[in-house]
Amino acid sequence: MLWDSSCGTSWEMDYDPSQGKTKRKDNMLDVLLYTTQPVLALGLAAALEESNCRLARVCSGMPGVREALARTGFGVLLIEATPELSTEMLSDIKSAAQGAPIVIWVDPVSTEFVAQALSLGVRGVLRKNLSAKLQVRCLETVGAGELWVEKEMVASLLCTKRIVLGERERQLVTLLAQGLKNKEIGYRLGLSEGTVKVYLSRLFQKVGASDRFALALYAIENVLDNRCSAAGSEVPALPIASATPIPGALLMPDAGMAQHRLGAL
């Protein structure tokens, strides 16, 4: 294993094609690995020795990943879900991947993160604590154009309905959460009171809120705390007719003021 000083924060796996198990085959699947832990790269390389996959490049920084993708085509990209990894970074990798499928390599991970990753085009979610045999099978499966998500995660994803709020809808629920009435919301947004009512009616159904209070709670949890700050972002829907109270700490610095505003709805 060599340190690749050209990109500063990347390692490159350097195999001699003439040596036994690592000999290059025409049908081998080249894997690019992004990880901040060199020991994981060593373990994966060992796991792949008896397979049709080859660990062709290991990078520990995004600049190295971008450089590698610009120079070489890969069969699969295995991206460790480090604390630094964001959906924006995944989107950048997807754009630079030249069509190569992406697998995220995770420890226990939230359904929310997995849902966002899959919405960006990630083709596999692979847990690090699976057996070496399943690690290889995942890479081969995704490399063959299929999707790899474990049954338990699929069940969790199916229980989490995904929706998209447009910019106008986000503006409307934000004002609603501030305690404004329909007429006041219409004045702020340049809409008639009737149009506001139509928007709200659609939002109740779209989000799964049973009333204005439930919709306002939803807005506070998913919009006002900047979890979904960009217009058009995917956000989770409430279970139908659910209006579970949210702890005051999640509302805003002055929880009492938040409750007061919601009381005016």
N, C-alpha and C positions, 0 to 999 in steps of 0.2 A: 504494500500500500504506500503510495507516494503523496506527499503534500504538494498540492498544486498552487504554487506561489503566484501564478498569473492572475488568479481571482481572489487571493488573499484568505478567503474563509472556506475553501473547498478541499475535499480529498478526491483523489481519482484512483479507482481500482485499476491496477496495471497488471494484466495477466499475460503470461507467455503462451501463445496459442499452441506451442509445441509440447506443452506439459500436460500429460494425462487427462485428468478429469475436466480441466478447464479448457480443453481444446475446443476451438470454435467450430460450430456446425452451421451449415447453411440455414437450418430451420430454427436456430436458437432465438429466443426472445430477449432482446436487450432491455435491461431495466435501469432506469435512472432513479437513484434514491436520494431524497432530501432528508437529512437527519442532523441533529446537533450532538449525537452520541456515537462516536466511532465504534464502540463495542457492538452496537446494533448492526452496523455495516458488516463487521466480521462474522457475527452470527448468521446474518442473512446470506452472506457469501458462502458459508459452509453449508447452509440448508439448500442452496441452489446447485450444489456441485453435481448431484445425481439427477438433476432435472434438465429440461430443455430451455431453462432460463439462465441468463448470464447477467451478473451485476456489472454493468458496463461503466457506470459513473456514480460517484457518491459526492454530494455537495452539502455543505453545512450553512450555506448562505444563499439568499435569493440572487445576488449578482452572479454567483457561480452557476445556479440553475438556468438563469436566462442565457448565459454564455454557452453553456452546454447545449441547450435547445437550439440556439442559433447555429451551432456548428454541426450538430449530429441529430439524426432521427432515432427515436427510441420506440420500442414496442409497448412499454408501459412506464408510467411515472408513479413511483411509490413515495408519497409525501407524508412524513411524520407530522402528526397533529401536535406541534410544539406550542407552548404558551404564546409565542409570537405569531403563530399562523392565524390569519384573519380571512374572512370571505373575500376581501379585496385582493389579498395575496393569491388566493386560490383562483380568482378571476384572472389575474395577471398571468399566472402559470397556464391556465386554460388557453388564453389568447396566444401564448408563445409556444404551445405544445405541438403545433403542426399536426393536429388531429390525433395525437397519441392519447390513449385513455389514461385517466388519473385514478389512483387508489389512495385513499387516506389511511394512514397507519395510526391506530389509536389505542390508548388505554381506555378505561370507561369514559364515555363521551355522551353529551346530552343529545336527546332526540332533536332538539332545536338546531344544534350545529350540523347534525347529519342531514336534516331536511334542507338547510341552506346549502350545504355542499352538493347534495344531489340536484338541487335546483340550478346550480351553476354548471352541471354537466359531469360531476364526479361519477365514475362508473363502479367504484367499489369502496366498501368500508371494511377494513381488515383490523381485527383486534390483535395486539402484539402477543397476548398470552395464548393464542391458538397454537396447535401443534405445528411443527415444521412442515409436515405433509400438507396441512390445510393452508399454510402461508403460500406454499408453492402452487397449490391448486387454485387459490384466489388469483394469483398473478397470471397463470395460464388461462383461466376462465375469462378474465377481463381482457387479456391480450387477444383472445379469440373473438372479442366483440360482444361478450355477454356481460350481464350485470351481476355483481356480488354484494348482497346484503343479507345478513343472517335473519332467520325467521323471526326471532324475538324482536329485532330492530324493525322489521317490516310491520309487525303487529303494532309496535309503538307509533310508527309513522302513520299507519292507517287510523289510529285513534286520535291523531293530531291533524285536524282539518287545516288546510292551508288556504289563505286568501290573499288578495292583493288590494290594498287601498290606493286609490288614485290621489293626486295632489289635492283636488277639491274636497274629496272625502276626508282626508287627513285634516285639512283646515277646518272643516265643519265639526268633526268630533273634538278637535282641540278647543274650539269656542264653546261647544256644548259642555265640556268638562270644566270650563271656567264659570259655568252657571248662567250663560246667556240664554234667553228665550229665543224662539224661532224668529220673531220679528227683528231682534237685535242681531242675530246671526246673519239674517238676510241683509241688513243694513251694512254690516262689516264686509260681507262678501259681494255686495252688489247684486243680490238675488231677491226675488220676491218671496214673501212668506210661504206661498204655496209651493214654490220650487224647493224651499228648505224642507217642507213636510215630505215631499216626494223623496228627496235624498235620504231623510231619516228613515222613512219606511223601508227603503232598499237596504240601508245599513243595518237595521234591526235584523232583517233576514240574512244578510250577508255575513254578519259577525256572529249571529246567534244570540243576540241580546233580547231580553224580554221587554225591556222598557228603557226610558231615558237614563235612569240611574245606572243600570247594568252597562249601557253603552258608554257612559261617562267613566265608569270604573275601568272598562276595557281600554279606553283612550289613555287614561292615566298610566296604566300598566304597560301599554305597548307603544304609545306615541310620545307622551310627555316626558318619559324618562330616557328618551333618545335611543331606545333599543332598535327602533326602525325609523331613523331620522330621514332617510332619503325617500322621496316620493316614489311610489310604485313598489316599495319593498314588500316582500312577503312577510306576513305576520300571522300568528296563530289565532284561530277562531275560538270563541268560547263554546263550550258544550251548549246545546240548545237549552234555552230557559234557565241557564246558569247565571247566578249573580253572586259569586263567592266574594265576601269582603276581602279587600287587600290591606295588609298592615299599613299603619300610618307612615312608617318610614319609607315606604315605596311611593307615597303620594307626592310629597314635596316637603321642603324643609319645615314649613309651618303646617303640620298635619291638622291642627285644629281649624285653620283657615280652609284647608281642602275639604274637610267635612262640612264646614259651613257652606261653602260654595255648592257642594253636591246636594245639601239639604234644600237649596233653592230650586232644584230641578223639578 
